[in-house]
Amino acid sequence: MIILTLMVVIVGIVILIQIRKKQQQAPPPLTTIPSVTLTEILPPEKTAAAEPALQVPEQAAEPTPPEAIEARPEISAAENKKPAELEVSAEVKALIERAVEARKAGKVIVSRDLLNEALKLPLSEAVREEIKSQLSRLSDRWLLSKDVLLDDTLTEYYLVQRGDLLTNIGNECKVPYQILQQINGIQRPEQLQAGQKIKIIRGPFHATVSRSQFLLDLYLQDTFVKSYKVGLGLPDRQTPTGLWRVKPADKLIKPTWTDPDTGRTYIADDPDYPLGSRWIGLEGLEGDAKGRTGFAIHGTKDPETIGTQSSKGCIRLYNGDVIELYNLLFAGYSQVRVAD
């Protein structure tokens, strides 16, 4: 019996050694990431659809117009992708795995920063979509809540001083006061009180526009926040590529506008007013955009044109989306880069 027991132990040790040798072999250059690896970053019950982003308070100084509350397709993570489309480099795989572990440990900012770092590396379109989707969901936690999370350098608490105005605090942070009003649950800017602790955001926000994808990506400094579908210029009046800046004194609510082609002037109350709920004027700084004016990011009366070449060169958004951007982009500082 003793000899038999020793033989069993020896055989078990040999098998264990062989298993460990196989585990220590170098992984292949590309690895397929199971979808659960990314979707575990947030619990299943915490979804973007369940918690809409950037809603203006009902009693804010500028209430949301009825046309802003419209159904629109959500930009969600890629689904049912082929395994080849989910292949990533070992470096990206390591960043994603560390981000998942950080999220499980409750370290939202660490997870955000790791995913943002991964987003800057070469990725397949499917993996890029999924990472952006997860970052967008994380932004509900670190950006749009009242809480300032541990290790976050993009948000902080501020103790309101006597004489402070919400507009001045926003100007100091390079963000519109409306976003500070929203995340702090302040119904009216004049309700701000000395001694009150509020959350502030260290701006400015920036955006990039892909003409081929009809997509606008929003960043806080260089950290990805979310994506919006857009409509762009007609084939013979394409939206100019290059770098733009939000033009000072040209962020407006339903401004009077004259069609350069027909000469007709529209006012906000016109039933066929074409500009939607907001106008964010742009001025060109670099590339084909340099020196160009008259272009803008604005809403539309024709939501079906989003995702198409349909404008006179401007960047169109759904009316609800353009209100969100209006409350985030800061005149004179926020930049918009348009690329193919």
N, C-alpha and C positions, 0 to 999 in steps of 0.2 A: 504493500500500500504506500509506503514511504517513497519507493522508487517511482511508482506511478504518479504520485503527487508532484514529485520533482520534474518529471517529464512534462506534465501539463503546464507547470510554471514556466519552464524553459521555452516551450512552444509559444506561450502567451507573450513572453518577452520578445521573441523573434518577430512575431506579428506586429507588436507595438512599434518596434524599431522601423519596420518597413513602412508602416503608416506615417510615421513622423518624417521619414525621408521624402515621401511623396508630398507632404504638406509644405516642406521647405523649398520645393522647386520654384523657380522664378515664374511669375504669372506672365501670360502673353501680353504683348504691347497694347492690345485693345481688349476691353472687357465689356460684355453686355450687362447693362444695369437693369435688374428687374424693376418693374414699375413701383413695387412696394417700397423700394429704397428711397425714392423721392417723395411719394405720397405720405410716408410716415413723418415727414418734417412737421406737419400739423395733424392733430387728431382728426379723424373723419368727420366728427360733428361740427368742427370749426371750418366753415366754408365761406368763400367770398359772397356767395349768393345769400347766405343767411345773415350776413352783416354788411349791407351796402356801404360803399366808401364815399366819403366826402359829401354828405348831405347837408345842405344849408339849413340852419335852425328855422322853424316855422315862423318865428317872430323876429327874425334877423332884420337888420336895417334895409336889406334888399331881398324881399321874399322870393322864393323860387317861382317863376312863371309857370302856368299850367302846361305849356308845351315842353317844359323840361322833363316832365314826368311821362316818359314815353318808353315803350318796350324797345329794347335793342339787343342784338346778339352779344353774348358774353365771350370774351377772349379767354379760353380755357386751355388747360394743358392738353398736349397731344395724346390721342387715344388710339388704341389698336395699331400701333406702329410695328413695322417689321423689326426683327431683332437687329438687323444691320443698321437700322436708323437710330438705334439706341446705344451703339457702340461709342465708347469714350476712351480717352487716353488714361494711362495709369494715374497721371497727375490730377485730372478732373475727377476720376473715381475716388481718389483719396480725399479730395476737398468735399465731395458730396457726402462721403461716409462720415467725415468729421462733422459736417453740418448736421447730419441726422442725429449723431450722438449728442451734439451740443443742444439740439432742440429737445431731445428726450430728457436731458438734464435741466431743462428750463432756461437755457442760456440763449435767448432769442437773438440778441445782438451778435453773439459769436456766430450763430448759425447764419444770420443775415450776411455778415461780412465774408464768411467762407463761400457762400453761394454767389455773392457779388464778385468775388475773386475768380470763381470758376466761370462766371459769365463772360469774363474778359479773354478767355482762352478759346482756341478753335473748337467748335462744337457742331454737331449735326443740328439741323433745324428743329428736329423733334426734341432733342435734349435741351436746346436753348429755350424752346417754348415751355417745357416743363419747369426749368429753373426759374424763368421769369414768372410763371404762374405761382410758384411757391413763394418767391420774393414778394409778389403782389399781396398774397395772403398774409405774409409776415408783417407787411406794412400796416395792416389793420391793428396789429398789436403795439408796434413800437412808435408808429407815427400818428395814428388817428385816435388813440385812446388818450385819457388824461394822464396816464402814467409815464414817467421817465424811467426807462429800464436801465439796469446795471450795465456800465461800460459804454453807454451810448454817448458819442461825441456830437451827434447831430441834433439832439434835443436836450433840454435842461429845465430846471425850475427857476423861476424868477420871482422875487418878492417885490410886489408893486410898491412904488414910492409915491409920496404925496405929489400931486401934480402930473403924474404919468397919464398918458392917453394911449389907448390901444393902437391907434394909428402910428404914434411915435415909436412904440415898442416894435411894431411890425417893420417900420422903416429901418430901425436899428438892426433888426435880424435879417433884413432883405427878403421879407415875405409879406404878402398882403395881410392886413389886419383880419380879414374875413376867416382865414384858416385858424388863426389864434382864437377868434371868437368861437368857432365851431368846436375845436378839440377841448376847449375849457368850459363848454356849455354856457357861454355868456350870451344871454338873449339880446342885449343891446350894448354897444360899445361904451355908452355912458354909465353903465352899471359897474364898471371897473372900480375897485376900492383900494385905497392904500392899506398895506398889510396883507393883501390877498396874495396867495402863492399860485402862480399860473405856470403852465407848461409853455415853453417857447421853442421854436424851430430855428435852427441855424441855416439860413438859406445862402444863396438863392437856389431855386429849382431851375433845371434846364431840360431841354427836350431834343430828341433826334427824330427825324422823319425819314422813313424808307419809302421811296417812290414806287419801287417794285412790289412791296408788300402792303402798301396803303396803311402804314402803321406808324403811330407816333409813340415813342417810348419816353416816359417821364423819369427824371433823375432828381434826387436831392443832392446837390453837389455832384459827386460821381457815384452815388448809390442808387441802383435801380428801384423804382417805386411801382410803376404799373404801365400798361399799354392801352392805347386807344386806336380804334379803327378810324380812318380819315378818308375824305374825298379830296382829290387833287385836280390840278389844271387839265383842261382838255388837251388832246394830242398836239394841237397847233398853238396852245397857250400853256405849256407845261409850267408847273411850279418851279421856279429857278432853284438850282442846287447852290450850296454854299452855306455860309454862316449868317444868320440873322440875329437881331436883338429886339426884344420887346421895346417898342418905341415909347419914350416918355410922353405922358399926357395923351396917349392914344389907346387906353383901355376904356371901353365905353359900353354902356348898356343900350342896345337897340338905337344906335345913332342914325340920324338922317343920312341917307346914302344916295348918290347919283350914279346910275348905270353908265359907265363910260362908253358903251356901245350905242345905247338908245337915247341917252340924255335924260331919261325919265328919273325924277327924284322920288324916293320912297321915304315915308315917315313911319315911325314905329307902329302906328295904328292901322296902317294899310293892311287889308286882308291877305294880300300877296307879298307882304314884306319878306325879302329873300334872305336876310342875314341871320335869322334865328335870334337867340337870346343874348348873345354877347359878341363883342368885337375886340380883338386883341391885335392892335396894329404892330407891324414889323418894319424894321429898317435893315437894309442889306449891309453887311460888313466885309465879307470875303467871297471869292469865287464869282459865279454868275450872278449872285445876289448883290454884289457890291454896288452901292449907290442906288439900288432900286427902292422905290417907295410905293405906297398904294396897296401893298399886299398885307394880308392879315390871317389870323386864325379866327374863325367865326362859326356860328351855328348855321342851321339851314331849315328851310320850310319843306325840303324834300329829303327826308331821311333815307329814302331808297337809293340816293346817289352816293351814300357813304360806301367806300370801297371801289369807287369808279373814278374815271377821269371825266369830270363834269363841271368844274368851276372855271372861272376866268383867270385862274392862277393861284387863288387863295387856298388855304388849308381848311376844309370843312370838317366839323364834328357834329355828332348828335347834340342836341341842345343841352341835355343834362351833362354831357361830358365837357362841353365848352364852359359851362358854369364852374365845374370843378377846376379846370385849368385857369380860368379867370381868377379864382381864389388862391392860386398857387404861384403863377408866374408874376415876377416882380419887374415893373417897368424900369428900363435903363440898365438892368443887371441880368435878367434871365435871357439865355441865348437859345436859339433853335437852329440846329444844323440839319439841312436837307441833303440827302444823298440818294444815289440810285439804288 
